């Protein structure tokens, strides 16, 4: 599900709004982006964008209906026409769903505790290079930027999984997962970690 806000919002507001909608309407659990409250160093969260072209198959990923998984229109041109004037999330709706949740988060955690938690997560992310950590579970073939291998999170046939050594992150171009060593460790395994 993609939501377009009528004006720019922070990562914290966007994430909180998504989580609150899931709870309010009892929707099936799904991953909510952006993951970060603010964009720090690195490239942020990786997501597969609609209309992106898969490098191996050449397949274009359209917008689809959540109910049946079918494209929202017959071809990309029709989809783009439909998306020219999308409905947007108003500031009032955003505030309605996020105000109480954000206030509760701040009261419970406090700014200092939040900074301390961010510090701990950053320490874990930097504790070991992603290429070394991930190398315990897959056998990446060395490349100029790190390594590539078979993704352990789906039945991968084409070495779609890449580890970026300098950026200290990983990404699968087939299933769209990616992130730090924390994201790697906590991702659900569908294939096999060697």
PEZISUL-V795898 format. One record per pair of residues at least 4 apart in sequence whose ideal C-beta (glycine too) atoms are under 6 Angstrom apart, sorted by sequence separation. I is the first residue (numbers start at 1). J is the second residue. D is the distance in whole Angstrom. If there is no record, write none. Layout:
# PEZISUL-V795898
i/j/d
I/J/D
I/J/D
This chain:
# PEZISUL-V795898
i/j/d
5/9/5
9/13/4
20/24/6
48/52/6
74/78/5
89/93/5
94/98/6
95/99/5
98/102/5
105/109/6
109/113/5
128/132/5
130/134/6
143/147/6
156/160/5
179/183/3
9/14/5
22/27/5
39/44/5
54/59/5
64/69/5
65/70/6
73/78/4
89/94/6
109/114/5
128/133/5
142/147/5
143/148/6
151/156/4
164/169/5
172/177/5
73/79/4
141/147/6
150/156/4
53/60/5
64/71/6
65/72/6
72/79/6
140/147/3
141/148/5
163/170/5
171/178/3
36/44/6
140/148/6
170/178/6
52/61/5
62/71/4
63/72/5
73/82/6
140/149/4
150/159/6
151/160/5
162/171/6
35/45/5
149/159/6
151/161/4
177/187/6
34/45/6
50/61/6
138/149/4
148/159/5
161/172/5
169/180/6
33/45/5
149/161/5
160/172/5
19/32/6
50/63/5
160/173/5
18/32/4
33/47/6
138/152/6
148/162/5
160/174/4
170/184/6
131/146/5
63/79/6
147/163/5
15/32/6
62/79/6
146/163/4
146/164/5
145/164/5
146/165/4
151/172/4
154/175/5
153/175/6
11/34/4
140/163/6
153/177/5
11/36/5
12/37/4
11/37/5
11/38/6
134/163/5
131/163/5
130/163/6
131/165/5
153/187/5
134/170/6
154/190/5
155/191/5
152/189/6
153/190/5
154/191/6
130/168/5
130/169/6
152/191/5
130/170/6
152/193/4
133/181/5
134/184/6
130/181/5
125/180/4
137/193/4
138/194/6
124/182/6
17/94/6
20/97/4
17/97/5
17/98/5
20/101/5
4/86/5
6/88/4
16/98/5
4/88/5
5/89/5
6/90/6
13/98/5
16/101/5
3/89/5
16/102/6
56/158/5
55/173/6
46/171/5
48/176/4
46/178/4
